[in-house]
């Protein structure tokens, strides 16, 4: 990519999008097109087309999506399906119609079957039933992948799709009703410590294994792929290591400084038993993550203390 290219980052205020903006700036990409939701409603196809017609971005990173944890996905499947389909269709189609040179569509590891072999290779897409607690979101992301591949096949577009594992870091969502597990644990441990509470409740048995990637590593991988990867075949982005939810909760408590007890509630859903991505494809290209889980959790907690509490 040319460092002078006009780069549009859709969803630049979200966790992934803001990380991508930081990474692009650090690597010398200075001609960034950034629009807030008030400035450009990605659900409005006419507005999206007008933006592409006027600004003519050359590179697009689509990190815009409605996201949330198990509760949010379970309560709002219509919104997760319709809004994500609409946003990605608008962005991808406009990119194709207005001559964008390269597009990276950010998917999710939840596209893979619930009982996929571990670690999960990219070839597992559409080989079995999805995890029902977030299947609406997963189906939308799968449709986005297939749209990018269709444009590559039919029109020769250089549209690529990357599948990140569970992300965390600055600009994460710390609302306990809609957040993912790691930011929820950070907030719970912090509030329990501040309030002198003896116990912290944790959803599920604590036994499921999850892989976590700091958003700055995700962003670094996205820029790496824009510079080094041109295949329409999906590619995983992760760290190649996983941890149990119990171990994660214990690590969060150590970082936060909470010394009370963790109480697991097996009546709450665990979700997928294990979700670890096979990283052979991306690692073979020469990319590796740089941030350890403990250091990443410390960074996320520092951001929460400085900015996140006010919006949690």
N, C-alpha and C positions, 0 to 999 in steps of 0.2 A: 504494500500500500504506500501511496505517496503521503508524506506527512502534511502536505497542503490540501489533501482531499477534504471535501465537505462531508462531514460525518454526522449523521442523525442518530442520536441515541433515544429511542422511544422508551419512556418509563424512566427517565434519568433521575427522578426524585426517589425512586424505590431503592431498596437495599442493593439489588444487583446492578441496576442502572447507575446509581451514584458511584458504586465501586468501579464500574467500567469507565465512567467519566474521569475519575481520579487516575486510573491506569493510563488512559489515552493521553491525558495532559502530562503525566510523568514521562511518557515515551515520546513526547514532542508533537503530538497531534493537537493543533491549536485551532483548527477551523471547525469547531463543533457547533452543530445546530441543536439547541435545547429549547423545549417548549413545555411549560407547565400544563396541567389539565385545563386551567382557565384559558390559556392561550391557544390550545389545540386539543379538542375533544376527540380522542382516537375512536370513540364509538360512532362518530359522525363521518360517514364515508365522503360526503361532499367536502367537508372541512379538510380531511386528510388529503384528498386529491388536490385541492387548491394549494395546500402547503407544499406538496411535492412539485406541483407545476411551477410555483413561484420560486422555491428555494433550490430545487434541483440537487438534492443530496446525491453524492457519488457512492457513499458507503452507508449502510443502515445496520444498526444493532437493535434488534427487537427484544427488549427486556420488559416490555409493558404487559402486565397481566393482573387479574384479580387473584390474590393469593390468600391462603389462610391454613389453619391447622385442621384437625379432625372435626372439631365442633363446627367451625365455620363451613367446612365442606359438607357436613351432614345436614346442616340446617338450610343451606342456600344452594342446592345443586343446580337449580335453574339459572341463577345468576352466574355461577361459576362456569357453566357450560356456554350460555348465550353470550355473556360479556366477553369471555376469552375468545370465542369463535369470531365475534364481531371485530374485536380489536386486531387480532392477528390477520384476519382476512383483509381488513382495510389497509393495514400497513404493507403486507406482502404484495397484494394486488397493485397498490399504488406504486410500490418500488419497481414492479415489473413493467407497469405501463409508462413509467417516466424515466426509464433508462438507468436505473441504479446499477452500478458495476458489480457490487457484491453485497450480499445481505447475510447476516448471521441471526438465525432464529433461536432463541433460548427456550429450550423445552424443560423437561423435568425427569428425574429418575422414576417418578410414579407412573410413567408410561409403560413400564415393564410389568409382566404378570406377577400376581401376588406370590405365587410359589415358584418363581424363576430360580434356576440354579444359581448358586453363589460361588464366587462373585459373578455379577450379571454382565455377559457380553452384549454388545449392540445387536447381535443376531437374535436375541430373545424377543424383540419387538413383535407384538401380535401373535405370540405363540401360546397364550393362555389367558384365563380370566384375570381381570384387574382387581386390585384391592378395593372393595366396595365403599370404604370410607372416604375415598377421594376420586372415584371413577369419573365424575363429571369433569373435573379439572384435567384428569389424565386424557380423557377422550378429546377434549379441546386441543390439548398439546399434540396428540397423535395426528389430528386433522391438520394442524399447522405444519408438522413434519411432512406429511403427504403432499400438502400444497407446495411446499418448497421443492420437493422432489419432482412433482409434476411440472413445475415451471422449468426445472433443470432439464427434464426429459423432453418436453414439448417445445420449449423456446430457447434452450441452451443457457439458461440463467445460472449465474454462479451464486446460488442460494444454498447456504450450509446450515446445519442444525446441530446444536450441542446440547447434551443432556447432563445438567449439573446434579450432583447429589444434594443432600440437605445443607442449606447455606445458613450462615449466621454472621453477625458483625454489626458495624455502624449502620444506622438507619433501619435496623430490624424493627419488627412490630412486637411490643411488649404488652399488648392488651391480652389479658388472660383468657378472654373468650374467643379470640381470633388468632392468637399467636401459635407458632410452632413450639416444639418441646423445649429447645434450648433457651430461647429468650424467656419463656414462661418460667423455667426453673431459676433463671437469674433473678427475675422479679420476685418470685416467691421467697427465695433464700434471702434476698436483700430486705424485704419487708418483714420477714420473720426475725432476722437479726436486729433490725431497727426497733421492732416492737417487743422484743424479748419473748417471742413465741417458742414454745418448747418443741413443736413438731411442724413439719412441712409435708402436706399431702402431695403425692405424686400419682398421676393417672397410670393405671395398668399394673402389671406384675413386676416391671423393672427388667424383665428378661429379654425383650426384643433387642436386637443389635442394629445399630445405625451408624452410618458414615457421616461425618460432618466436615465441611470445607469452609474456611473463612472466605468472606466475599471478596477480599483483595486478591486471594489466590484465584478465585473464579474469574475475576476481571482480568488478571494477568493471562490466564488461559484463553479467554475470549480474544484478546488482542493478538496473542500468539497464533490462534487459529485463523484469524483474519489475514495474518501475514504468511501463514505456512500451510493452509489446508484449503483445498478446492473441491472436495468430493461431496456429492449430494447425500452420501451415506452418513447416517448419524454417528456422532462420536461422544463418548462419555467424558465428563469432567468430575474428578473426585480426587481423593488422596490415597485410595487403595487400602485403607485401614478402617476398621469399625470398632465399636465399643457398645457395651450394654447400656440401657437407659439407667440402670442402677449405678453403674460406674460413672456415667455422665453426671448424674445428680450429685454423686459424692465429690466429683471434681469441681463442679460449680460451687458447692458449699465450701470447699477448701479455698477457692479463689475469692469468694465473697467474704469468707471469714465467719460463716455460720456454723455453730457447733451443736445445734439441736439434732433431733432425730428425723429421719425420713420415713414416712408412712406410705406404703404402696397400697393402691386400691385396685385389686384384681377384678372388681365388678365393672370397671371402666375398660373400654376397648384398647387392646394393644396395637392394633393395626398389623401390618406385615411383620412376620416373625423376624426376618432379617432382610436387610437391603444394603448390599455392598456392590459397588460397581467394579467391573473388570476394566482396569486402566491400561492394559497392554497397548492399545491402539495409540492413545495420546502420549504415553510415556515413550513409546518407540520413536515418536517424532522429535523427542528431545525436551519435552516440558515436564517439570516437576513442581509440586507445591512447596512453599517455603515456610509457612506458618504452622507451628505445632498447635495441637488442640488447646493445651493449657494457656499458651501465650495468646491464642485467639480469643479464648473465653475472657482472659484478663482485659484484652482490648475492647471486647464487646461490653464488659461490665463498666469500664471507664467511660465509654460513650454513653451508656445508660445513666451513669451518675451525672454526667455533664449535660446531656440532652434528652435522653430517653424517658426519664421519670415524668417530665412535664406532659408527654404525649401518651403515656402508658395507660 
